[in-house]
Structure formats: structure tokens, C-alpha cells
Amino acid sequence: MTLYDRIGDLDVTIDGWDLDRRVRDTSSGFERVTTVISLHGDGEVGRGEDVTYEADEHHSLIDAAPDVVPTGATTHREFAAHVGDTDLFFGRDLDRDAFRDYRRWAFESAALDLALRQADTDLASALDREYDEVRFVASTRLGDPPTFDRVEAFLDRDPALEFKLDPTSDWSTDLIERLADTGRVRVLDLKGQYRGTSVDQAADPDLYERVIEGVPDATIEDPALTEETRPLFDGHEERVSWDAPIHGVETVESLPWEPSVLNVKPSRFGSVESLFETIEYCREHDIECYGGGQFELDVGREHLHALASLFYPDAPNDVAPRAYNDPDLAEDLPTSPLAPPSTPTGLGWR
């Protein structure tokens, strides 16, 4: 029995639904907007979070509020099929097709949360697994111009904290050496697979060479492979991870070489079934996974913790609690690892 077969036929009864917008400033210098989707039924509420990056799309969703959610009794599998066949952007042209997956994931995860709660169970129990502690890293950018200041501020609060960082062409050799000297950098995200975003980083052979050699123990995520950059990874293929291209099993199989490690962001998969299929594929092919986030502001972050806890708890998961993304750091940040919940319910992990 596949992972999805264990939960796909869970009954779910939906009596109604509502939407709530979330807004928060981030350490990356932009205002994050998300929408929490709440499905109601049989005295329970299941929630999911739409992490689409364009604020206007959240305003349009709430303003339009069309009747896209089927009410009555169904199964998660049937609900997912309905959502997959529905245009959740109502004919609007999108800057990025990935937004369709993000919104679909919000509806599907809300329905799974509701189905589990109505069955008086949680995801771990439904999958016959147990929740473990979740190791996490702090994912942060270093400013413009880049400095060591934010890393230093984090380490002042927790000297054992680990990091996932986004190198840019402005990173100096001195900065790279200082970061390497911490011994705490686990992942370097080159952003070379992003298109049309504010964090796009073009292929930079000089930068790539400096971080490959300067932080030799770090995983290198999402390089842009060109005639100039591809040879730099000869002998380093096992250090390369992929994130932005990964939307399902077929995208894993189409990578430039068989990967050793992947960043798994649930919202990129759109459907719960595709996420679970990909996790199973990775386990069968000895591909290590670590969890990734999308600046979730609400329940979406909690769902990341639950999934990381079940499938890759000891990995350098980019699922730090929300306070790690605030512009101003609190003095009492939660520390890694996160303890599992004593009484979990639904897809939640508190």
C-alpha cells in the first residue's frame, strides 16, 4: 500500500469554508501575504495555507470567493480530483505557473487536515508512523551589501544554530571564509533555477567556484548549469541538491544526473499524492531529502514540521519557526530540534 493509499480514501464532510489573509514583514525585505483556507464540517475545522507570492492574487481570491469547494460527503481522493480540475485563479493570467500548485496544495492540505480530524486521528497514526524531533536550520539572506551581521546575531542567541544561506555575486572571499569558519553552514542555495523572481541569481562561475571550494562540507542547491559552470561540479555531483525544479517524480527523473539529495517543498507538488509519491521514490532510490519552506505565516509552517518529522527529521530542514523570518530577531528564539507534539491532531504539529 502506498503512502497516499493510506489516507486517500479517508471520508471528509464539508459544510462550508472561509478565507483569512495573513500579512507580515520578513527579513528578506518584502511584505509576505498568504491566505489561510478553512474547511468546516461535523464540528471540525481543517486548515491549509496558500503561499502564492503575489499579494494581488490573495486579494483576488478573497474578493471573488467563488464557490469552488464542493460541500457534502466525499473522500480526500475525490476532493483532490475536483480541485485538480478547477481553475483556482478563475481565468486570471499568472506571472508564475507554480502558483497553481501552491493554491492547490492549500486546498488539499486543508481537506486532509479536516479528514484526519473527523476521523479522530493524526497524520502519523494514519500512515502507521511516529513523529520524531525535527532538526532545522535558519535560512537567511545577508543584506545588500552582504555582511556577517545577521549570522552573528543568530549565533549570539544560539551558538549551535545551523544555516541555509543564499550566496550572491557580491559575496567576498573574506565573507565566505568567515562563514566557513563557523562550521555551521549546511546548505548554500545558488538560486540558479529561479526565473522571474526578486531572488534570481544568474550563473556566476567565479561565485560557484568560491563557494564550492570555500565551504567544502555544504550542500549546493539549485546551480544554473552552463558550459562554464557545469565542469565546476565534476566530482561534486553528490553535493548538489535541487529545489525549484522539483514538482513530482517525473521532474526528479529529468534532472541532469541522478541526485543524492533534494529539497522537498510540499507546496511545489500541488497534490498530496504527488508529494507522497516523490517521497517514496526518494526512499527507494536512496535520495536524501530535507524540508523547505515558503515564508508560511500560519498553519502551513506547522504542516512542514509534521512532514519533516515523519520523513526527514534529522536533515538540515529549512522549516525554522516563523520568528526566524522576522526582520528583528527575538532574544528567545526556539532552538533546534523541535520536540514532537504530545497530542497531535489532523495535519497539525503543535
N, C-alpha and C positions, 0 to 999 in steps of 0.2 A: 504494500500500500504506500502510495506517495504521500509526502507531507500534505499536499493540498487535499488529497482524498480524505484525510483525517478530519478536515474542517469544512470542505466544500459543500457537503450536504447538511450542514447544520441548519436547522429551521430558524427563520428570523421573521418576526412580525413587526411591521412598520405602520404606526398610526399617524405619524406626521414628522415634520422636520423643520429646523430653523438654522439660521446662519448668524455668526458673530465675527466681527472684524477685530483683529489684533494689530497693534502698531507699537514699534519700539525702535529707538536708535541703536545702532550697532557700532562695534569697534572698527568696522571696515568703512565707516564714514557714510553710510546710507541709512535711510529710514526703512525698516523692514515692515512689510504689511503681509499678513496672512489672514485666512478665513477658517474658523472652526465650524465644521459641519456636524450638527447634532441630529441623530435619528432617534425618534421616540417610539416606544412600543411596549405594551404589557408592563408598564410601570418602570421600565428601564430606559437608559439613555446610552447610546453608543456614539462615540465622537471620532472624527478624523480631522486632519488639518491640510488645507490647500496651501502649498508653498510656492505657487506661481510668483515670479519675481516682479511682474508689472503691477503696480498699485492700481492702475485703471481697471485691470481685469477683475480685481476683487470688488471694486466699486460697482462694476457692471453686473457681476454675479448677484450681489445683494440687491441692487436696484431692480434687476429683471425678475429674480426669484421665480423662474418658471417652474412648472410642475414636472420636474424630471425624475422625481423619486416615486417609484411605484409603492402604493400602500397596500396593506393586507399581508397575508401569509405567503412566504416564499422561502427559498433556500439561499445561502450565500452564493452558490454557483449560479443560480438563476438571476439573482440581483446583479452579479458581476457581468453576466452576459448582457443584461439590459443596459447597464452603464456603459459597457464597451461599445454598444451600438448607438449610443446617444451623443449628439454634439453638445458637450457641456460648455461650449463657448458660444452657442446659439448663432452660428453663422459669422462670427467675427473673424477677421484675418488676424493671425498671430505673428509676433516677431520671432517666436521660437516654438517649433512643434513640440518640444519637450514639455511645454506647459500642459498639453493634453494628458500626458502621463501623470503629471503632478496632481491634476484635479481628479483624474480617475482614481488615483491612489487614495485621495482624501475620502471619496465616497465609499470605496471598497473597504478601507480600513475602518471607517465608521460602522459599516454594516457588519464587519467581522467582530468588532468590539461589542455591538449590540447582540449579535447571535450568541457569543460566548456568555455574556451577562444573562441573557434569557435562559441559557442552559445551565446557569449557576456554576460556571467553570471559568477557567483562565486558559491562555494560550499554551502554557507549558503542560498543563494537565491534558488538554485536548490532543497535543502532539506526543503525549507519553514521554515528556522530557522534564528536566528540572531547571529552575533558574539558578545561575551562578553569579558571583560577583562580576562586575563589569569594569575592566580597565579602560581608562580614557586618556586622551591627550588633549592639550589645548591647541586649538587651531587659530592662528592669528597672523595678520599682516604686520609689517614692521614700520609702516609710515612712509611718508614722502617728504624728504629723503629718508631711506631706511636707516634705523638705528637699533641698538641693542636694548633700548629703554624698556619696551613692553615685556620682552623676555625677562629682563632683570626684575621688573615689578612682579611678574608671576613667581619667579624663583624666590623672591623675598618672602612671599607668602607660603610657598611650598617648594623647598629645595629638591624634592623628589619628582616634581611635575615633569611630564614628557610633552613633546611638541610635534605638531604638524605645521610646517611653515611654507609660505609661497614665495620662492625666490623670484626676484626681478632683475632685469639687466643692470639696475643701479646698485645691486649688492656688491660691495667691495671684497677683496680678498681678506682684508683685516676683519670685516664683519663675519665672513664665513668661518674664519679661524676661531673667532671668539665664540660663535655658536657651536662649533665642533668641540671646543674645549669644555663646554658644559656637560658633554656626554649624554644629553637629554633629547637630542633631535632624532625622531624616529621616522618621519616622512617628510619629503620635500616635494611639493606639488608644483610642477612647472607650468601648469595651466595651458599647455600647448595644444590641447584638444578642444578648447573652448572657442566658440565662434559667436560674435555679436554681443558680447557681454562687456561689462566695465573692467573685468579682470583678465581679459585675453592677454596672453604673453606669446609673442612671436618666437619662432625658433631662433635661438641665440647660442651658437656653438661655443663661444667663449664662456658664457654663463654655465652651460651644461658641463663643460669640462671642469670648471672650477668647483661646482658642487659635487660632481661625481667623485673627484679626487679629494676634495676638501672635507667631505663628510662621508667617509667610506662605508659606514655602517647603516646609513639611512636608506630607506626605500625611496625610489624616484618615481613619482607619479605623473602620468599624462605628458610625456615628452612629445614634441612635434618632430616626427622623423622625416628628415630631408637627406639629400645627397651628402650634405655637410655634417648633419648631426647623427645619422644612423651609425656610422663607424665608431662614434664615441661610446656606443653601448655594446660593442663587441666584447664578450666576456663578462658583461654586466647585465645580461638579459634577465637573470633571476632576481635582480634588484628592482626591476621595472614593474610598476603597478599601473592599472588603468581604472579610470573613473567615468569621465564624461561619455565615452563611447558605449558603456555597458548598460543595456536595456533588456537583456534576456540572453538565453543560451546561444542563439544564433550570432549575437554580437561578440560573445566570448570566443566562439569558434572562428570568427573572421579577423581576429587580431593578428598583427604582423608575425607573432610567434606564440607558441603555447605559453600562457602566463603561469607564473608561480604564485602570484598574489594579486588580489583585486580589491578595490574599494566598492563596497556594496551600499548604495543609497536606495532604500526602498521606494521612494517616490519616483525614481527614474524608471522603474519597471511598470508602473501603471497598475498592473493587476497583481493581486496576492499570489495567484497561481504562477505567474511568470517569475516572481521573486523566489518562491519556494523551489520551482524547477531549477533555477540558476544556482541556488544554494546547494541543492542535491547534486547537480552537475559538478560543482566545485569540489564537493566532498569526494565524489567518485574519481576525480582526476587529480586529487592531491593539490588543489589550488587553495592556498590560504586566503581567508577573507578578513577584512576589517570593516567596521561600520562607518558610514559617512552621514553628515547632516546637511541641512539646507537652511540654517538660521531659523529653525522652528521656534515659535513663540509660545506654544501651548502644548496640547496633548501629543502633537507629533513627535516631540522630543522624548516623551515618555515611551512611545511606541518603539523608537530607536533603541532605547535601553532594553526593552523586553526582547527584541530580536537579537541584539548583540549578546544578551545574557544567555540565550538559548543556543546560539550557533557559533559565536566567535568571541567568547568573554575575555580571553587572555590576549587578544590582539590590540594594536595601538588604535583604538576606536576613536574616531572624530565625532564623539557624541557627548562632549562635556556638558554639564548642566548649563542652563541658559545664561546664568550670571557671567560665564566666561566670555560671552559675546558683548557684554556691556562696554561702553566707552570708558567708564570709570570703574576700576576694579574694587570690589568689596574686600574688606580685610579678612573675612571669614569664609572664603570660598570652600565648597565641598572638595574633598580630596579623593583621589583615585586609590583603590577601586570603590565603586558604588555598591553598597550592600543590597542584596535582593529583597523584595518585599516579603513581609511575613504573611500577609493575607491578600495575595493578588486576585484581581477580578478582571474579566474581559481581556482586552489587549493592553490594559494598563499595567504600570510597573512602579507603584509607589509603596 
